[in-house]
């Protein structure tokens, strides 16, 4: 098991933020990144798989094991000390 930090969040732009940007009177030129529908669907599928894995681990008491508790406590202490 790997713990990658306390905060692990992926931010994706939503359609609402795009509307706000395009409604501005000033036009700005620059790089544009578009995420395809297929990529968004894939991300959603991966999230659902991760959630299912977490639910299974909760049911199997995986997170109550000494190994997991020790690793979580170790990461929290490391984060507090830095």
ROVEX-778469 format. One record per residue (C-alpha): x, y, z. Coordinates in pm, 1 decimal. Layout:
% residues N
+----------+----------+----------+
:       xx :       yy :       zz :
+----------+----------+----------+
:        X :        Y :        Z :
...
+----------+----------+----------+
This chain:
% residues 82
+----------+----------+----------+
:       xx :       yy :       zz :
+----------+----------+----------+
:      0.0 :      0.0 :      0.0 :
:    120.8 :    348.2 :    -80.6 :
:      7.7 :    668.1 :     88.6 :
:     76.0 :    969.8 :   -130.2 :
:      6.1 :   1254.8 :    108.1 :
:   -289.4 :   1394.3 :    292.4 :
:   -431.6 :   1588.1 :     -0.4 :
:   -457.9 :   1401.4 :   -330.7 :
:   -702.4 :   1577.2 :   -559.1 :
:   -729.8 :   1608.7 :   -933.8 :
:   -892.1 :   1930.0 :  -1054.7 :
:  -1065.3 :   1922.1 :  -1389.4 :
:  -1229.7 :   2222.2 :  -1548.6 :
:  -1604.3 :   2202.9 :  -1571.9 :
:  -1822.8 :   2339.9 :  -1847.9 :
:  -1942.7 :   2629.8 :  -1629.9 :
:  -1593.4 :   2775.6 :  -1596.1 :
:  -1554.2 :   2771.8 :  -1974.5 :
:  -1875.3 :   2975.4 :  -2013.8 :
:  -1747.8 :   3239.0 :  -1772.7 :
:  -1423.9 :   3273.2 :  -1963.8 :
:  -1590.5 :   3304.7 :  -2301.9 :
:  -1839.6 :   3563.5 :  -2180.4 :
:  -1567.0 :   3817.9 :  -2096.7 :
:  -1553.8 :   4119.8 :  -2325.4 :
:  -1176.4 :   4111.2 :  -2345.1 :
:  -1025.1 :   3842.2 :  -2559.7 :
:   -707.0 :   3678.2 :  -2449.5 :
:   -488.9 :   3460.4 :  -2665.2 :
:   -294.4 :   3172.3 :  -2529.5 :
:   -274.4 :   2798.9 :  -2507.9 :
:   -595.2 :   2602.0 :  -2481.9 :
:   -638.2 :   2251.2 :  -2347.4 :
:   -949.9 :   2052.1 :  -2418.8 :
:  -1033.5 :   1724.7 :  -2248.8 :
:  -1225.4 :   1490.0 :  -2474.9 :
:  -1551.1 :   1326.9 :  -2373.3 :
:  -1375.7 :    989.2 :  -2388.5 :
:  -1109.7 :   1108.0 :  -2143.0 :
:  -1373.5 :   1246.8 :  -1907.5 :
:  -1564.8 :    916.7 :  -1927.5 :
:  -1245.1 :    724.8 :  -1855.8 :
:  -1172.2 :    941.4 :  -1552.1 :
:  -1525.1 :    880.2 :  -1423.7 :
:  -1484.6 :    504.0 :  -1473.5 :
:  -1152.4 :    504.3 :  -1284.9 :
:  -1308.3 :    702.3 :   -998.9 :
:  -1595.3 :    453.3 :   -975.8 :
:  -1347.9 :    163.4 :   -967.3 :
:  -1148.2 :    333.4 :   -691.6 :
:  -1462.8 :    395.2 :   -487.8 :
:  -1566.2 :     31.6 :   -527.1 :
:  -1220.1 :    -82.9 :   -416.0 :
:  -1239.9 :    141.1 :   -106.8 :
:  -1586.1 :      6.0 :    -19.5 :
:  -1458.1 :   -351.5 :    -46.1 :
:  -1159.9 :   -269.7 :    173.3 :
:  -1387.0 :   -111.7 :    434.5 :
:  -1608.4 :   -421.8 :    439.3 :
:  -1302.8 :   -646.5 :    475.1 :
:  -1163.7 :   -432.3 :    761.9 :
:   -850.0 :   -362.2 :    559.6 :
:   -814.2 :    -14.6 :    709.3 :
:   -827.9 :   -153.2 :   1064.2 :
:   -507.7 :   -353.8 :   1021.2 :
:   -204.6 :   -256.4 :   1226.8 :
:      2.4 :   -206.2 :    910.6 :
:   -237.9 :     51.1 :    764.9 :
:   -286.8 :    233.4 :   1094.0 :
:     91.1 :    255.3 :   1141.3 :
:    147.3 :    390.9 :    788.7 :
:   -126.9 :    651.1 :    825.3 :
:      6.6 :    765.5 :   1162.8 :
:    359.1 :    780.9 :   1021.0 :
:    248.3 :    997.5 :    726.0 :
:     48.2 :   1230.0 :    952.5 :
:    348.0 :   1280.6 :   1180.3 :
:    576.7 :   1342.8 :    882.6 :
:    329.5 :   1599.1 :    744.4 :
:    298.7 :   1777.0 :   1081.6 :
:    675.0 :   1793.8 :   1129.2 :
:    748.7 :   1942.5 :    787.6 :
+----------+----------+----------+
